[in-house]
Amino acid sequence: MKKRTLLFYLTGSLLLLYLSGCRDDLEDIDISAGTEQETTEAATPVEASKVWFGENNNHQTVFLQPSEIATRSAENSTLFFTQPSWKYFAITENEYVTAIDVDLTDSIRVSLAPEENYKAYRETGDPEYIRPHSRLVILTSKAGDGTIGFIMTVIPSKEYIDNHADRIRFITYLQREPDFDGMIIFHHLDGRFANGWLYEDGQITQSVTDTVSDDENVARVPIKQLEVSYEVHLKEPSSSPSLRTATTVEGGMLPEVVCRAETLENRSSYYSYYLGTGGGGGSYATGYGQAIEHGGGGGYIPNQSSNEKEADKAKSIFRNSELVKKNWEKIEEMLDKIIKNCLGEGLYNGLKTDLNGKTIAIEFISGDGSSFDYTTGKISLSMNMESNQLFHEMWHAYQAYQETQQSFKQSLLNQEMEAWYAQYLYVSSLPEYKQGSKWYELYNHTDLGKSIRYLDGYIDNKGTLLKDTYQLESHLVTVKKAFREIKDEAGEYPYKNYPYNDDRTAEANFTNLKNLSSNCN
């Protein structure tokens, strides 16, 4: 299923600079202005990684090898990859390491395809089913513990390719996609198999090894090894508006490339992996006695400090194995502030009750946009957001639990009206809400802000109707008009095509407000 995200914009105009609002097109974000600076800043760690790799690889061509074999001659080996071009890479980091993920598509020489993927390729001719997704990963410790390098290969399942082939490039060593299905395999720099993990719906379910087991219950996974070579270039900006001229994007996104493969099936062979018992951490096992505390791989939270464990409220409703201490602390601080407000407390408790022990995927992103994706239930937060913006996205998450995906999709503008009004009720109760503050200016000097604020003359802070339904309906026409007339920084109208469900009564648009404020004065 294609993911549709409601973006939460803060832009240069007074309205879009100061107000949180959700919209549904990720590709409207233009990062081209930051491209030159990001590429320049990335040069230092990348150049250092290139030097380290040259010293440790000796500029040798690498051959694929089983775990128990230290060296193999080219005559009897499968060529794994030639020297990386370093043209396409991503830079990510956490509190332990800086990671460089280098896309090896332009130097890879073997594809590892499960039988189901290979069969789909033979039936359809679509090379996406056998395309290798191998990356050279260089980790450098922030604590001065050194540098390690290895090869990470993402082997998505056929089902994941069918539904999410465009999201494979978002998988790096330090982060995983929340619904990834398939295997992630690690090899040492000399081409020897190191270890691997099987993922199902984003969770690690079993380890992967290439060691034959005497246990007849151990599952064998046949892998088709296909000799391949690729011609690679960046996808044109017109078809990838979020990527302009950079060959790297910070934050875990490998650049989108177009590649043409020539598969030499007369040089293919089978290899087998075996599934171990139980899950694990998703990390690379060095095998050399070298230890860098990297916390990589996704699927667990490594070496939690006592302070991280104390983010009880945040971790009761949110999840992300890659968030570091300062991220959890920021969320916890905002939740503390939200819960001090009666409506905010009702929102937190209502969401926690509806989750019933489950959690919502949450992440921090660069830039000013924050969002709730109703198709995946994921919240994305700007690093510089305030508590009322988290409140807004949590409100959308609560709304989604009261609807089917279809009914939510058909009433996006209804949902926005309630979320914005609830956000106004919350932010206007804060001590910093005073004349001259950005939120005060928003609700007093913009058409949309004023239309939201004037709702308090028709429906109170508990969702109770103050005037007759007709008068509220008339004012909602004004609110709708204000939403439709918002322009974003690109000069477009983000809410222009948001569906409004006219079958709902005006008062019904504020049902969640009534429910969550039931214990408030």
N, C-alpha and C positions, 0 to 999 in steps of 0.2 A: 504494500500500500504506500502511495506517495504521501509524505508527511507534509501537512499544512500547518504552518506556525503562525500564531498571532503575535506580531512584534509589538514591543512596548517602547515607543519612541520618545526621545528627548532631543529636540533639534534646536537650530540657531534662532528661530523666531521665538517671540515671547511665549507663544502657546506651546510650541514643540520643544522649547528649551526647558520649560518648567513643568510640563504636565506629563504624567504617565498615561499612555493609551496603547491598546493592543491592536496589531494589524497582522495580515496573513501572508506576507511575501518576503522571505528572507533575502531574495536576490536583489532587493532594492538597496541594500547596504553597499555603498561604494567605498572600498578601502584603498583606492588608488592614491589618495593624498598621502597615505602613510607608507606607501610601498618603498620609496627610496630610503627613508629613514630606517625602516625595519630591516631592509636588506643590508644596509651599512652596519647596523648594530649586530646583525647576525654573522657578519664576516669574521669577527674575532673567534668565537667558538667553533665555527665551521672550519676556518683555516687551521686552528689548533687540532681539530679532529682529523683533518687531512694529513697533517704532519704525523700525528700519532699512528694513524692507520698505515702510512707508508713505512714507518719504522717497524711496525709489528707484522705487517704483511709482506714486506720486502718486495712490493709490486709484483707479486706472484699471481698467476691465474689459479683459481680455486676449483677443486674437484669435489663432488659429492661423495661422502664417505660414511660408512656405518660407525656407530659409537666405539666399537672395540678396535678399530683400525686407525693407527696413527698417521700413516702415509700410504698413498697408493699411486701407482704410476699412471700417467695419462692414458697409456695403452688399454688399461682395464677399468678406467674410471669414467663416470659421467661428468662432463664439464658443468660446474655449478654457475659460476659467473666470472666475467673478465673484470678488469679494473673499473671501478665506479666512475661515472662522469662528474658526479657531484652537482649536476644541473638541477635536480629536483629533490628538495628536502624540506623537512619541518623541524622546528625547534620547539621543544616543550621543556617544562621544568616542574619540580616540586620542591619541597623543603630540603630534600636530600641531594638531588642531582640535576644537572642540565643534560638533556638528551637530544642528540641529533639523529633523526630518522632519515636515511638517504634512500630514495626510491631507486631500486636496481633494475627497473623495467628495461632501460636501454642497455644494460650489460648482462642481464640474466640469460642463461642458456638452457635452463631446464624448467619445465612446468610439472608440479606435483598435483595430480588431479584424482580425486576419489572416483570409483567406478561409476557412480551415479552421474557425476559431472561429465565424465568422458563420454558416457552413453548419450547424454543430452547434446553434447557437442557433435557427436557422430550423426544424431538424428536431425539437428537443426542447422549445423554448420556455423553456429554462433561462437566465435572464439572467446567470448566472455566467460564461458563455462570452463575453459582450461587456462585462462590467463593467470600467470603467476603473480603473486603480490608479495615479493620478497624485499626486505629493507635491511640495509646495513645500519646497525644501531651503535652509536658511540655514547657511553655514559661517563660523565665526569663528575666526581664527587665534589660537593660544595664544602665538605669538611676536610678536604685535602687528602682523602684516602686513595687517590689515584684515578685511573681511567680504565675501562674495559670496553671491549667491542665484541659483537656477535652478529649473526644473521637471524632475523625474525621473518618467518614466512606465514602469511595469513592464507588459510585454505578454507574459503567459505563453502557452506553446503549449497546444493543446487537450489533449495528453497530460498536461501538468503540471497543468492544471485538473482533469482527471479523477482524478488521483491525489493532488494536494497543494494543492488550492484553499485549504485551511485554513492553509497555511503561507506564503501570499503576504505576509501582514502582517508576517512576520518579516524581509522584505527591506527594508533601508534603504540609504541612500547608503554608509554605512561597512561594511556587511556584506551578504553574499549567502548564500542557502541553498546547501548543497553540491551538490545535484542539480538546480538550476534549469535549465529549458529555456524558451527564448523570447528576447525582445528587451528591452533597457532603453534607452530613448530620452531624450535631454536636449533641453530647449528653454530659450532665454534668457528672462528675465523679460518681455520684450516680445512673447513668443510665437513668435519665430523659431526654427526648427530649429537645433540646435547640433551634435550628434553622437549616436552610439549604438553599441551592441554586441550581437552575437548570442551567446547562451549555449547550449551543448549539454552536458547532464549536469554542470552547474556550472562548466564551463570556457568562457572566451571563445574563439570560433573565428574570428569575422570582425567587422570594423567595419561600421557602418551609416551611410549617408549618404542625403540626398535629392537629390543632384546626379546628373543623367543622365550616363551614361558612353557614350563611343563604342565601348567594348570590348564586343563581342557576348557575351563569356563572363561578364560581370558579371550576377549574378542579380538579378532584379527581384522585390520582395515587395509585391504589392498589399495595401493596407490600406483597410478599409471605415471611413469616418468617419461615425459615427452621432450625431445630436443626442440628448442625454439630459439628464434632470434627476433628482435623487435626494432622497428623504426619508430622513434618517439618524437613528438613535439607537443608543445602546449596547446590546449584547446583554445580556439579563437575567443576573444573577449565577448563577442556578440552572443555566443552560446553559453558563456560562463561569466555573467556580469559581476560576480563577486571577486573575480580574479582578473587583474589587468595585465601587468607586465612582470610581476614578481614570479620568481621560480621557487619561492618559499613563502609559507604563510605561518606566522607564529600562532601557537595555540592548538597544535595537533592536527592541522589539516594539510595533507599533502596536496600539491597542486594537481589540478585536473589535466590529464594528458590524453592525447590521441595516439594509439599505437597500432601498427600493422604487423601481424605475426605470420611467420612461415613455419609450419609445423612439419618436422621430418619424421613421419610416423614409422619409417623403416628403421629408425634408430631409437625406438621407444622400448621400454621395459617395465616390468612390474617390480614393486618393492612393497614391503609390508610394515605397517605400524601395529602396535598392540596397546590395548587400553588397560590401564592400571585400575586399581580400586580406589574409589573416593576422589574428591576434588583436591584443590590446592590453591596456591597463590597466583598462578599465572605468570610467574617470573622466569627469567633465564637462570639456569644452573650452570655456574662457571666451569665446574669440574676441575679447576686448577688451584683450588684452595684460596682463591682470591675473593675477598669479601668487601663489597661496597654496599652500604645500606641505601638502597635505591627506592624501595617501596613501589616497584613497577608492576605492570601487568594487569591491573584491574582485578576485581573479584574478591578483594579483601582489603582491610585497612592494616598496614604493617606497623608494628612497634608503636602503638598508641601511647601517648603520654597521658598522665593523669588529667591534665587540663583538657585534652581532647575527649576523654571519656566523660568529662563533666558536662559536655554539651548535650545534656539529656533531652531538653525540649526539642532541640533541632533534630537530633537523631531519632526521636520518637516518630517524626513524620516525614523526614527527608533521608535520602541515601545518596552517596557517591563515594566510592572507595578511593578516589584520587584527591579529594579535598584535603588540604593541609590544615594545620592547627588554626592559623589565622582566619581561614575561611569559615570553619565551624564557629569560631569565636564571634565573627561578624554576624553570622546568622543568629546565634544565640542572643547576642546583644539586641538585635532588632526584634526578636521574638519577645524578649523581656519587656521591651518598650511597648510592643503591640498588646501584650497581655495585661498591662497596667490599665488599658482602656477596656471598659466593659464590653463594647462591641467586639474589640480585638480578642478578648478572652473567649467570647462566645464563638468567634470564628475559629480560633485555634482548637478549642475543645470539640466543636462540631466537625471539623475536618479530621481530627484524630479519631473521633468515634466512627465516622464513616470509613476511614481507612481500616479500622478493625485489625490493627497489628501490622498492616502493610505500610509501605513508605512510598513517597513520591521521589522520582529521580530529580536531582537538582544539580546545577552547574553554574560556575562563574564564567562570564565571557568578557572580552574586551569591548570597548566602545560604550555607548550610552543605552543601547537597546536591551530591554528585558522582556520576557515573554512567557506565556503558558501555551504549550502545544496540546490542544485537546485531543488529538489523535493518539498521542503517546503518553499523555499525562505528565509531561516533563516541564519543569520550570527552569528557565535560563535567566540569570541575574547579571546585571552590570556590576562591575567592581565598585562603582561610585554611587550605587543606589542608596536610597533612604528607606526607613522602615515602612513608610506609607506605600512605597512601590512594591515591597514584598507583600504587604497587606493586600494590595490590588491583585497580584498574581495568585495568592492563596485564596482570595475570594473566587477567582475564576476556577481554581481547582475544586473548591467546595461546590460551586454551581454545576460543574461537570458531573459530580457524583449524584446530583439530583435529576440528571437528564440522561437520555440515551445519546449516543454520539450523533445520531441523525437529528434529534430534536435540538441539541445544542447548536449544531451546524446551521439549522434553519432559523435560529433566533439569536444570531451573534450580536446584533445591535441591541436587542432587549437585554442581553447579558451585560453589555458594555454600560448601558444606562445605570443598571443597578450597581455594578462594580465601581463606577466613577462616583456615584452618589455616596456609597458606603465609604469610599476612600476620602471623600470630602468630609463626611461626618467624623472620621478618624483624625485626619490631619488638622482640621479646624479646632480639635480639642487639645492639641499640643501647645505647650508654652511658647514654642518658637513661631507659632502661627500669629503673626502680627503685621501691622502695616509696614510695607517695605520688604517683607520677606517674599521669596519667589512664589511660594504657594498662595500667599495672600493676594499677590498681584495677579496670579493666574485666575483665581476664583472671583476677583473683583474687576478685572480689566480685560478679559477676553470673552468673546461671545459664548463659546462652549462652557468656559468656567462659570460664567454668570448663569447660564441656563441650568447648569447642574446645581449651583447654590440656591437658585430660586425654587428648586423642588421642595425645599423645606417649608414653603408656604402651602404645599398641596399634600405632602405626606411627611409625617414626623420621623424622628430618629428611631422609632420602633416599627416603622412600616404601616402605621395607622393612617387611614385616609382622613385628611383635615377638611377637604371640600368635596363636592360631589364628583362622581366618576367622570362626567363630561368635562369639567374644568381641568382635571388632571390629564385627561386625554388631549385636550387642547394644548396644554403646556408641553406634553411629550412631542407634539408636532414640531414645536420650536426646538426642542432638544435634538430631535432627529435632523432637522435642518442644519443645526450647528455642527453635528457630527459629519454630515455629508459635505460641508463646506471647508473642512480642515484641509490644509495643504501641507505636505511634508517638504523636506528640504530639496527634494527633486522636482517640486512643483506638481506632484500628483496628489490624488485624493484617496487616502488610505481606507476611509470608511464608505466610500461611494457605493461599493457593491456588497456591503454587509447586509445580509437578509434580516428583515424585521418581521416578526410573526404577529400579524394583525389579529389573529384569532385569540390571542391572550388579552384579557382585560387589563386596563391600565394598572389597577391595583395588584394584579397577579405578577407584574414585572418586579415587584418588591417583596415577594414571598420569602426569599432567603433572609432579607433584612428583618422581616417580622420574626422569623424562627430564631435567628441568632441573637436577637436583642431581647428575647423574652424575659431574661433575668435583669434587664437594665432599667434604670429609672427614667 
